[in-house]
Amino acid sequence: MGLLDKLFGKQAPQHEEEITMEKMNIGIVLGSTREGRLSPQVGNWVKELADKRGDANYTIIDIADYKLPLLGENGGDASGAAGWSEAVAAQDGFVFVVQEYNHSISASLKNALDYLRDEWGNKAAGIVSYGSVGGARAAEHLRGILGELQVADVRVHPALSLFTDFENGAELKAAPVQADSVNQMLDQVIPWATALKTIRK
């Protein structure tokens, strides 16, 4: 027995067992519902990049698919609220696709966020934004909202410019550096989502 074994005790033999980690479920949330929106293009682009990684189950969640009238509005058809709750609850983390409207996020995304509370808590999120200045101001507003909902947003933030990453401001033609940024963001989202899942059990 060596000196270290005498001091600290003999280490137990390590078993050569493959430890299979459960894949995280990451929802890619489209944050706009207006006609002519660009968020489906951006969301599909993010999903294509993410699926190549093979490190999580990535699903596009389109808030336009759920009937969510203004929260608290009398007589509104909120029949989509239960489905919205189930879709969000099933995720371990999120990528929010955010466009900038008047220096902030869209009313539809804010409303969808406000509909839920417990379903968001102790999960991780990344943000992909777009706009005339990359949607940066909308992303910063979203960070404050996510903090209140106990969603931990990561630092890396792909910001797409309507002038350089979209052709004629309408068709996504993202620069290669933006794809690298998406992967760097997911490199942070996945471990955070994995860690936070342990405190939700």
HELIX and SHEET records of a PDB file:
HELIX    1   1 LEU A    3  PHE A    8  1                                   6    
HELIX    2   2 SER A   39  ASP A   51  1                                  13    
HELIX    3   3 ILE A   63  ASP A   65  5                                   3    
HELIX    4   4 ALA A   81  ALA A   89  1                                   9    
HELIX    5   5 ALA A  107  ASP A  114  1                                   8    
HELIX    6   6 ALA A  136  GLU A  148  1                                  13    
HELIX    7   7 PRO A  176  LYS A  197  1                                  22    
SHEET    1   A 5 ALA A  56  ASP A  62  0                                        
SHEET    2   A 5 MET A  24  LEU A  30  1                                        
SHEET    3   A 5 GLY A  93  GLN A  99  1                                        
SHEET    4   A 5 LYS A 123  GLY A 131  1                                        
SHEET    5   A 5 VAL A 151  ASP A 153  1                                        
SHEET    1   B 5 ALA A  56  ASP A  62  0                                        
SHEET    2   B 5 MET A  24  LEU A  30  1                                        
SHEET    3   B 5 GLY A  93  GLN A  99  1                                        
SHEET    4   B 5 LYS A 123  GLY A 131  1                                        
SHEET    5   B 5 ALA A 159  SER A 161  1                                        
SHEET    1   C 2 PHE A 166  GLU A 167  0                                        
SHEET    2   C 2 GLU A 171  LEU A 172 -1                                        
END                                                                             
